Each structure stands twice: as structure tokens, then as C-alpha cells.
Amino acid sequence: MVITVSLVALFGLVLYFLLRAGSLTYGAAFVAAGFGFFLASTGAATPINQLTNSVIDALSNL
């Protein structure tokens, strides 16, 4: 749960800075957030979470 909250905060900050820099429009940000929301409710959510956890574990073991 801590990793998920951290990743949400990280992606939120990246999205915020992209919006502030003008690299991303508000419409595109809305579509990206909607995509993430709907992706989380599909069968792809479990493999994505497992992949993320594996990468974080691998990085912490370096």
C-alpha cells in the first residue's frame, strides 16, 4: 500500500509539472487520468502491480 501511494504521488507530481510547463494540456491530463482509472479496474491491473513491485524490489536490492 505504501508503494502504491508513493507512486500515485510521484505520477501526480510529474503530471503537475508537465501541466505547469505547458508540455501537457488539461484535456490530455484528463484522458491520462481516466485511462489510469479504467486500467486499474481491468484484468491488467494485477500484472502491472506485480511488475511494479518486482522492479521496486530489484532496485532496492542493488
N, CA and C atoms as an extended XYZ file, in Angstrom:
186
Properties=species:S:1:pos:R:3:atomname:S:1:resname:S:1:resid:I:1 pbc="F F F"
N         0.819       -1.191        0.000 N   MET     1
C         0.000        0.000        0.000 CA  MET     1
C         0.866        1.259        0.000 C   MET     1
N         1.976        1.225        0.727 N   VAL     2
C         2.858        2.394        0.788 CA  VAL     2
C         3.445        2.687       -0.582 C   VAL     2
N         3.822        1.629       -1.314 N   ILE     3
C         4.394        1.805       -2.651 CA  ILE     3
C         3.358        2.409       -3.581 C   ILE     3
N         2.128        1.956       -3.503 N   THR     4
C         1.080        2.470       -4.372 CA  THR     4
C         0.842        3.949       -4.114 C   THR     4
N         0.778        4.328       -2.855 N   VAL     5
C         0.571        5.734       -2.518 CA  VAL     5
C         1.760        6.566       -2.999 C   VAL     5
N         2.959        6.059       -2.857 N   SER     6
C         4.147        6.776       -3.308 CA  SER     6
C         4.138        6.955       -4.820 C   SER     6
N         3.766        5.905       -5.548 N   LEU     7
C         3.725        6.005       -6.999 CA  LEU     7
C         2.637        6.964       -7.452 C   LEU     7
N         1.504        6.955       -6.784 N   VAL     8
C         0.439        7.899       -7.125 CA  VAL     8
C         0.918        9.325       -6.898 C   VAL     8
N         1.606        9.552       -5.789 N   ALA     9
C         2.137       10.888       -5.515 CA  ALA     9
C         3.181       11.277       -6.560 C   ALA     9
N         4.062       10.353       -6.933 N   LEU    10
C         5.086       10.626       -7.935 CA  LEU    10
C         4.453       10.974       -9.274 C   LEU    10
N         3.516       10.144       -9.731 N   PHE    11
C         2.872       10.415      -11.013 CA  PHE    11
C         2.046       11.694      -10.958 C   PHE    11
N         1.462       11.985       -9.815 N   GLY    12
C         0.736       13.242       -9.661 CA  GLY    12
C         1.651       14.445       -9.789 C   GLY    12
N         2.835       14.362       -9.181 N   LEU    13
C         3.801       15.459       -9.292 CA  LEU    13
C         4.301       15.630      -10.724 C   LEU    13
N         4.590       14.521      -11.386 N   VAL    14
C         5.043       14.600      -12.779 CA  VAL    14
C         3.954       15.232      -13.640 C   VAL    14
N         2.727       14.808      -13.445 N   LEU    15
C         1.611       15.371      -14.198 CA  LEU    15
C         1.462       16.859      -13.910 C   LEU    15
N         1.601       17.245      -12.657 N   TYR    16
C         1.501       18.659      -12.277 CA  TYR    16
C         2.574       19.483      -12.995 C   TYR    16
N         3.819       19.012      -12.972 N   PHE    17
C         4.889       19.777      -13.594 CA  PHE    17
C         4.768       19.803      -15.119 C   PHE    17
N         4.264       18.733      -15.713 N   LEU    18
C         4.028       18.759      -17.157 CA  LEU    18
C         2.946       19.772      -17.511 C   LEU    18
N         1.916       19.842      -16.681 N   LEU    19
C         0.868       20.837      -16.918 CA  LEU    19
C         1.413       22.260      -16.756 C   LEU    19
N         2.214       22.484      -15.723 N   ARG    20
C         2.764       23.820      -15.481 CA  ARG    20
C         3.723       24.249      -16.591 C   ARG    20
N         4.471       23.294      -17.148 N   ALA    21
C         5.444       23.619      -18.193 CA  ALA    21
C         4.782       23.789      -19.557 C   ALA    21
N         3.507       23.437      -19.653 N   GLY    22
C         2.821       23.553      -20.930 CA  GLY    22
C         3.078       22.382      -21.859 C   GLY    22
N         3.738       21.344      -21.362 N   SER    23
C         4.024       20.168      -22.181 CA  SER    23
C         2.811       19.254      -22.304 C   SER    23
N         1.826       19.502      -21.471 N   LEU    24
C         0.648       18.651      -21.451 CA  LEU    24
C        -0.565       19.541      -21.258 C   LEU    24
N        -1.569       19.317      -22.069 N   THR    25
C        -2.773       20.124      -21.938 CA  THR    25
C        -3.694       19.509      -20.897 C   THR    25
N        -4.662       20.288      -20.444 N   TYR    26
C        -5.593       19.789      -19.440 CA  TYR    26
C        -6.439       18.639      -19.999 C   TYR    26
N        -6.775       18.699      -21.245 N   GLY    27
C        -7.540       17.610      -21.864 CA  GLY    27
C        -6.760       16.308      -21.882 C   GLY    27
N        -5.484       16.396      -22.237 N   ALA    28
C        -4.637       15.208      -22.261 CA  ALA    28
C        -4.435       14.660      -20.856 C   ALA    28
N        -4.324       15.544      -19.868 N   ALA    29
C        -4.180       15.098      -18.484 CA  ALA    29
C        -5.440       14.375      -18.027 C   ALA    29
N        -6.589       14.877      -18.404 N   PHE    30
C        -7.852       14.236      -18.060 CA  PHE    30
C        -7.952       12.857      -18.695 C   PHE    30
N        -7.541       12.748      -19.951 N   VAL    31
C        -7.559       11.455      -20.646 CA  VAL    31
C        -6.585       10.489      -19.981 C   VAL    31
N        -5.393       10.963      -19.604 N   ALA    32
C        -4.404       10.102      -18.948 CA  ALA    32
C        -4.921        9.606      -17.598 C   ALA    32
N        -5.537       10.496      -16.831 N   ALA    33
C        -6.088       10.096      -15.538 CA  ALA    33
C        -7.239        9.113      -15.716 C   ALA    33
N        -8.079        9.354      -16.682 N   GLY    34
C        -9.187        8.431      -16.962 CA  GLY    34
C        -8.682        7.071      -17.407 C   GLY    34
N        -7.640        7.062      -18.249 N   PHE    35
C        -7.058        5.809      -18.697 CA  PHE    35
C        -6.518        5.011      -17.520 C   PHE    35
N        -5.802        5.681      -16.628 N   GLY    36
C        -5.268        5.003      -15.447 CA  GLY    36
C        -6.366        4.467      -14.555 C   GLY    36
N        -7.415        5.243      -14.392 N   PHE    37
C        -8.539        4.819      -13.559 CA  PHE    37
C        -9.212        3.578      -14.136 C   PHE    37
N        -9.488        3.585      -15.430 N   PHE    38
C       -10.148        2.442      -16.040 CA  PHE    38
C        -9.216        1.248      -16.188 C   PHE    38
N        -7.931        1.488      -16.379 N   LEU    39
C        -6.960        0.397      -16.450 CA  LEU    39
C        -6.885       -0.345      -15.125 C   LEU    39
N        -7.039        0.385      -14.027 N   ALA    40
C        -6.980       -0.230      -12.702 CA  ALA    40
C        -8.138       -1.185      -12.457 C   ALA    40
N        -9.217       -1.037      -13.189 N   SER    41
C       -10.375       -1.908      -12.988 CA  SER    41
C       -10.404       -3.076      -13.967 C   SER    41
N        -9.360       -3.252      -14.770 N   THR    42
C        -9.309       -4.357      -15.717 CA  THR    42
C        -8.440       -5.484      -15.169 C   THR    42
N        -8.347       -6.532      -15.930 N   GLY    43
C        -7.505       -7.664      -15.561 CA  GLY    43
C        -6.026       -7.352      -15.665 C   GLY    43
N        -5.681       -6.246      -16.302 N   ALA    44
C        -4.276       -5.870      -16.450 CA  ALA    44
C        -3.707       -5.256      -15.179 C   ALA    44
N        -4.555       -4.922      -14.230 N   ALA    45
C        -4.083       -4.259      -13.010 CA  ALA    45
C        -3.154       -5.161      -12.193 C   ALA    45
N        -3.493       -6.424      -12.062 N   THR    46
C        -2.682       -7.340      -11.259 CA  THR    46
C        -1.276       -7.528      -11.839 C   THR    46
N        -1.142       -7.828      -13.141 N   PRO    47
C         0.220       -7.950      -13.687 CA  PRO    47
C         1.023       -6.652      -13.612 C   PRO    47
N         0.354       -5.517      -13.783 N   ILE    48
C         1.060       -4.239      -13.693 CA  ILE    48
C         1.555       -4.022      -12.274 C   ILE    48
N         0.740       -4.333      -11.281 N   ASN    49
C         1.163       -4.205       -9.888 CA  ASN    49
C         2.308       -5.157       -9.573 C   ASN    49
N         2.244       -6.381      -10.081 N   GLN    50
C         3.315       -7.345       -9.846 CA  GLN    50
C         4.619       -6.878      -10.496 C   GLN    50
N         4.526       -6.349      -11.711 N   LEU    51
C         5.706       -5.845      -12.401 CA  LEU    51
C         6.310       -4.669      -11.640 C   LEU    51
N         5.467       -3.768      -11.185 N   THR    52
C         5.943       -2.609      -10.429 CA  THR    52
C         6.628       -3.047       -9.145 C   THR    52
N         6.023       -3.976       -8.434 N   ASN    53
C         6.630       -4.480       -7.202 CA  ASN    53
C         7.951       -5.177       -7.470 C   ASN    53
N         8.033       -5.925       -8.567 N   SER    54
C         9.287       -6.613       -8.912 CA  SER    54
C        10.392       -5.620       -9.233 C   SER    54
N        10.054       -4.578       -9.971 N   VAL    55
C        11.051       -3.565      -10.310 CA  VAL    55
C        11.529       -2.836       -9.051 C   VAL    55
N        10.606       -2.504       -8.161 N   ILE    56
C        10.981       -1.816       -6.930 CA  ILE    56
C        11.849       -2.720       -6.058 C   ILE    56
N        11.496       -4.007       -5.972 N   ASP    57
C        12.324       -4.954       -5.217 CA  ASP    57
C        13.720       -5.085       -5.820 C   ASP    57
N        13.781       -5.143       -7.151 N   ALA    58
C        15.079       -5.253       -7.823 CA  ALA    58
C        15.923       -4.010       -7.577 C   ALA    58
N        15.312       -2.841       -7.635 N   LEU    59
C        16.053       -1.607       -7.401 CA  LEU    59
C        16.542       -1.497       -5.966 C   LEU    59
N        15.725       -1.974       -5.037 N   SER    60
C        16.139       -1.892       -3.633 CA  SER    60
C        17.247       -2.887       -3.294 C   SER    60
N        17.417       -3.920       -4.109 N   ASN    61
C        18.466       -4.916       -3.870 CA  ASN    61
C        19.782       -4.553       -4.551 C   ASN    61
N        19.826       -3.458       -5.267 N   LEU    62
C        21.066       -3.066       -5.950 CA  LEU    62
C        22.086       -2.532       -4.988 C   LEU    62
